[in-house]
Amino acid sequence: MKPHAKKRMENTVKSGILTLFSFNLREKIQNVEAGLSAEIRFISGESASAKENLMKKNINFKERLGKGDIYCCAIFREEVVSYCWMTSNSAPIGEIGKSIILKNREMYLYDAFTEPEFRGNGLFPRILTAILRRGRQEGYQKAFIFALSSNKSSIMAIRRTGFNSFQSVYFLDIDSTILCRFGKPRNGESSIEGQVTS
């Protein structure tokens, strides 16, 4: 009879830096051209019923629309090739396992994605610009978006749109228990730490 070897439990450990960006909606919004002729659409709770085919791209679609979030997407040949969500409510910050609570006239852009074969065509900056213009029209004064510091292409797109980095969050994820530390804010901004909850 063979002795049973004890399985050694190994911890899953990940670490990273989340870069926080803001945009003052009273400032000039950049004109960004995309290298691909795609239609930009906004989908809210009222317009969702006619857009069933778009819901396949995101499993949280109905839930997010139900709480008032807005889906902005780039459509190319009747397919969603890039998207980003916008909210003025609370929303999860998945990388650090917390949520952001927004103040009056603030909006948060989150869960952005571009299909791999369409990356490098300027779709993400074009979507961000469209969201900023809509936010300004609706009376918002500040927009936030966050990206992992390792995601260089997203950071370039966010900066290209005119966002400024103002704070970093350093995090350590040990078996889904996330520890984080907020760095000092920069560029005259206040820390967002007080707006982040577990």
C-alpha positions as CSV (number, residue, x, y, z in Angstrom):
1,M,0.0,0.0,0.0
2,K,1.4,3.4,-1.0
3,P,1.4,6.1,1.6
4,H,-0.7,9.0,0.7
5,A,1.3,12.2,0.2
6,K,-0.2,15.2,1.9
7,K,-1.2,17.8,-0.6
8,R,0.6,21.0,0.1
9,M,-1.7,24.0,0.0
10,E,-0.2,26.9,-1.9
11,N,-1.3,30.4,-1.6
12,T,-2.3,32.3,-4.7
13,V,-0.6,35.7,-4.5
14,K,-0.9,38.6,-6.9
15,S,0.1,42.2,-6.5
16,G,-0.2,45.3,-8.6
17,I,-0.7,49.0,-8.8
18,L,-3.9,50.6,-9.8
19,T,-3.5,54.1,-11.4
20,L,-6.4,56.5,-10.8
21,F,-7.2,59.1,-13.4
22,S,-9.6,62.1,-13.4
23,F,-10.9,64.5,-16.0
24,N,-12.3,68.0,-15.1
25,L,-15.3,68.3,-17.4
26,R,-15.1,72.1,-17.4
27,E,-11.9,71.7,-19.4
28,K,-11.5,71.2,-23.1
29,I,-12.4,67.7,-24.4
30,Q,-9.9,66.4,-27.0
31,N,-11.1,65.5,-30.5
32,V,-10.0,61.9,-31.0
33,E,-10.2,60.2,-34.4
34,A,-10.3,56.4,-34.7
35,G,-8.6,54.5,-37.4
36,L,-11.7,52.4,-37.9
37,S,-15.1,53.7,-39.0
38,A,-17.3,52.5,-36.2
39,E,-20.5,53.8,-34.9
40,I,-20.6,54.9,-31.2
41,R,-23.8,54.1,-29.4
42,F,-25.1,54.7,-25.9
43,I,-27.5,52.2,-24.3
44,S,-29.4,52.9,-21.2
45,G,-32.3,51.2,-19.4
46,E,-34.9,52.8,-21.7
47,S,-33.2,51.7,-24.9
48,A,-32.1,48.2,-23.8
49,S,-35.1,46.2,-25.0
50,A,-34.2,46.7,-28.6
51,K,-30.6,45.7,-28.1
52,E,-30.7,42.0,-27.1
53,N,-27.9,41.1,-29.4
54,L,-25.6,43.5,-27.6
55,M,-26.3,42.0,-24.2
56,K,-24.5,38.8,-25.1
57,K,-21.2,40.6,-24.8
58,N,-21.6,41.4,-21.1
59,I,-23.2,39.1,-18.5
60,N,-24.0,42.0,-16.1
61,F,-25.7,44.0,-18.8
62,K,-29.3,44.0,-17.5
63,E,-28.3,44.4,-13.9
64,R,-26.1,47.4,-14.6
65,L,-28.7,49.0,-16.9
66,G,-31.3,48.4,-14.1
67,K,-29.3,50.5,-11.6
68,G,-28.9,53.3,-14.1
69,D,-25.5,52.7,-15.6
70,I,-24.9,53.5,-19.2
71,Y,-23.2,51.3,-21.8
72,C,-21.2,53.0,-24.5
73,C,-20.0,50.8,-27.4
74,A,-18.4,50.9,-30.8
75,I,-20.3,49.0,-33.4
76,F,-18.5,47.8,-36.5
77,R,-20.4,45.7,-39.0
78,E,-23.2,45.3,-36.5
79,E,-20.9,43.8,-33.9
80,V,-19.8,45.3,-30.6
81,V,-16.0,45.6,-30.9
82,S,-15.3,47.9,-28.0
83,Y,-17.2,49.1,-24.9
84,C,-17.0,51.0,-21.6
85,W,-19.5,51.4,-18.8
86,M,-20.4,54.8,-17.2
87,T,-22.1,55.3,-13.8
88,S,-23.0,58.0,-11.4
89,N,-23.9,55.4,-8.7
90,S,-21.5,53.2,-6.7
91,A,-19.6,50.7,-8.8
92,P,-17.1,47.9,-8.0
93,I,-13.4,48.4,-8.4
94,G,-12.6,44.7,-9.2
95,E,-8.9,44.9,-9.0
96,I,-9.0,45.9,-5.3
97,G,-12.2,44.2,-4.3
98,K,-13.9,47.5,-3.2
99,S,-16.5,49.9,-4.5
100,I,-16.4,53.6,-5.3
101,I,-19.1,55.9,-4.0
102,L,-19.4,58.9,-6.2
103,K,-20.2,62.4,-5.1
104,N,-22.7,64.7,-6.7
105,R,-21.8,65.5,-10.4
106,E,-19.1,62.8,-10.5
107,M,-19.1,59.9,-12.9
108,Y,-17.0,56.8,-13.1
109,L,-16.0,54.9,-16.2
110,Y,-15.3,51.2,-15.8
111,D,-15.2,47.8,-17.3
112,A,-13.8,48.8,-20.7
113,F,-12.8,46.2,-23.3
114,T,-11.8,46.1,-26.9
115,E,-11.8,42.9,-28.9
116,P,-8.1,41.9,-29.5
117,E,-8.3,42.1,-33.3
118,F,-9.6,45.7,-33.2
119,R,-7.1,47.1,-30.7
120,G,-4.8,49.9,-31.9
121,N,-7.5,51.5,-34.0
122,G,-8.3,54.3,-31.4
123,L,-11.7,53.0,-30.5
124,F,-11.2,53.2,-26.7
125,P,-10.2,56.9,-26.8
126,R,-13.1,57.6,-29.1
127,I,-15.5,55.9,-26.6
128,L,-14.0,57.8,-23.7
129,T,-14.4,61.1,-25.6
130,A,-18.0,60.4,-26.4
131,I,-18.7,59.6,-22.7
132,L,-17.0,62.8,-21.6
133,R,-19.1,64.9,-24.0
134,R,-22.3,63.2,-22.8
135,G,-21.3,63.7,-19.2
136,R,-20.7,67.4,-19.7
137,Q,-24.1,67.7,-21.5
138,E,-25.7,66.0,-18.5
139,G,-24.1,68.4,-16.0
140,Y,-21.3,66.2,-14.6
141,Q,-18.2,68.0,-13.4
142,K,-15.6,65.3,-12.9
143,A,-15.0,61.8,-14.5
144,F,-12.9,59.0,-13.0
145,I,-11.3,56.0,-14.7
146,F,-8.8,53.5,-13.2
147,A,-6.3,51.2,-14.9
148,L,-3.7,48.7,-13.8
149,S,-0.2,50.3,-14.2
150,S,0.8,47.2,-16.2
151,N,-1.9,47.9,-18.8
152,K,0.3,50.3,-20.9
153,S,-2.1,50.5,-23.9
154,S,-5.1,51.4,-21.8
155,I,-3.1,54.0,-19.9
156,M,-1.9,55.5,-23.2
157,A,-5.5,55.7,-24.5
158,I,-6.7,57.3,-21.2
159,R,-4.0,59.9,-21.3
160,R,-4.6,60.5,-25.0
161,T,-8.2,61.5,-24.1
162,G,-7.0,64.1,-21.6
163,F,-7.3,62.3,-18.3
164,N,-4.6,63.1,-15.6
165,S,-3.3,60.5,-13.2
166,F,-3.7,61.7,-9.6
167,Q,-3.2,58.7,-7.3
168,S,-2.0,55.1,-7.1
169,V,-3.4,52.2,-5.1
170,Y,-0.9,49.5,-4.3
171,F,-2.6,46.1,-3.7
172,L,-1.8,42.6,-2.7
173,D,-4.2,39.7,-3.3
174,I,-3.6,36.6,-1.2
175,D,-6.2,33.9,-2.0
176,S,-8.8,36.5,-2.8
177,T,-8.2,38.5,0.4
178,I,-7.1,41.9,-0.9
179,L,-5.0,44.4,1.0
180,C,-4.4,47.8,-0.4
181,R,-2.7,51.1,0.4
182,F,-3.6,54.4,-1.2
183,G,-0.6,56.6,-2.3
184,K,-0.5,60.3,-1.9
185,P,-2.7,62.3,-4.3
186,R,-1.0,64.4,-7.0
187,N,-1.9,67.4,-9.2
188,G,-3.9,69.2,-6.6
189,E,-6.5,66.4,-6.3
190,S,-8.0,65.0,-3.1
191,S,-7.5,61.4,-2.2
192,I,-10.3,59.1,-3.3
193,E,-9.7,56.8,-0.3
194,G,-12.7,58.3,1.6
195,Q,-15.0,57.4,-1.4
196,V,-14.0,53.7,-1.5
197,T,-15.7,51.1,0.6
198,S,-15.5,47.3,1.1
